[in-house]
Amino acid sequence: MSFPKNFMWGGAIAANQAEGAWLEDGKKPNITDVMIGIGSKDPGLKWNEETGKWEMALDPDRKYLSHEGIDFYHRYKEDLALMAGMGFNAFRTSIAWGRIFPDGDEEEPNEAGLKFYEDLFDEMLRLGMEPVITLSHYETPLHLLTEYGGWSDRRLIEYWKRYVTVLFNRFKGKVKYWLTFNEVNNICRMPLPNGILSLDPAFRNNPADISEKERWQGYYNICVANAWTVKLCKEIDPDAKVGCMISSSSVATYPMNCDPENVLGAYNNARNISLFIADAFCKGIIPGYVKRIWREKNCTPEMVEEEIQLIKDYPVSFYSFSYYMSTVYDKNVSMKMHTGGAAGAKNPYLKETSPAPYNWPVDPTGIRYILNFLYDRYNIPMFIVENGIGLIEEPDENGEIHDEFRQRYIKEHLRNVHEAILDGVEVMGYLYWGPIDVVSAGTGEMKKRYGFVYVDRQNDGSGTLERSKKESYEFYKEIITSNGENLVKEWEKK
């Protein structure tokens, strides 16, 4: 009773956090190119009264580390070789939309961008790694936001269809697993990185905010775009599969006690943060609790009957997700959000948190809980495409990094993934975030490091970009080489 023979082992990164080369080979800016961390309340945008439009306004005194990333664009062969050295049979990354259609609304794609990803996927395949590719990972072309307001404008559905049609045709037979929108449920709490920029005059002083009408119109349009993605993939490359990618940490929301208000509050927290979009993508329905919000806030989006049917007819084939931490709901404690999930009341039953300054609660049992919950709810295969721990690390006097905390974190989470498999959950694979140090999505820094491979780059932009293996590199390699058998035998002894 070990991990399945076809289990996908590997890791995950994103173009905007790793590639760099932000204006190279025809690429134009995307939304995260003007943000220092997706939670930023002060993005590099300003309203131009003369033109009546938003425009890029980078702060010369701030460091946009994502512009160079870890130079994966030029060093991907070296980095993929390091991944192959651990035995990866799958690797997740994203396609920067602006490399294919620099403004997003062109008629013809940028060949240089297509050639880069073709070479990248060919190298993965040569090394025995299945490409798992995110179509949109906080990388909407900036022009689509400044010109149209992003996903609140239904014209983006057509631009998206053009984009994915080009990709499905070009990479037919090379990419078998596509993810549509990364952590797309964050659209309602972080609309800007998810591709919505308000054109409402009331929000010109705060580009990180939008109206309720724009927020929910964006939700609907993305649900339509997701369904179109599934339909087009089935028509162009029926051997490939399309899945969602949902930030699912909040599914593991526990009530503080058996107070019915806390029990209901915990359930609603999971629905309102994660499940409200997963229900549309996986079950093909706009759930009733979403429609209640529309009624009570008078923000029902404009919808088309044929598109409602499209959403119903073309749900995704698998559910991929990120999980970092659980949370506790207490009606007397305010719930805060960050890139790891929701933070509510302290859970007195958890043994440890990640080291300061992050202090994320470590709850390996939570991943088993959500695997079972989601599989019961949607009855489609589950795919863990993000799970990991960010630590502040620098090599010691011998140039080594001994990351025992990370190894323990992975071991305990995989133990619970294995238990979920024994529970009957169909789990496709485990892709650790991120196997090589990249720029942090939440803060735009390098100091928060997840990787098995250290990259010499610092928050001030200095560093050689040299890669070196941490102790966990060999640890993860042993797990993959044995298909998890080494861990299973260890657990059985206990």
PyMOL commands that set and color helices and strands:
alter all, ss='L'
color gray80, all
select helices_A, chain A and resi 15-18+31-34+65-67+72-85+97-100+111-126+142-148+155-170+184-188+201-203+212-236+249-251+260-283+288-297+305-313+364-378+404-423+471-481+485-493
alter helices_A, ss='H'
color red, helices_A
select strands_A, chain A and resi 8-12+45-48+53-56+90-94+130-136+177-181+241-247+253-255+318-322+327-329+336-338+341-343+382-386+427-433+453-455+467-469
alter strands_A, ss='S'
color yellow, strands_A
deselect
rebuild
show_as cartoon
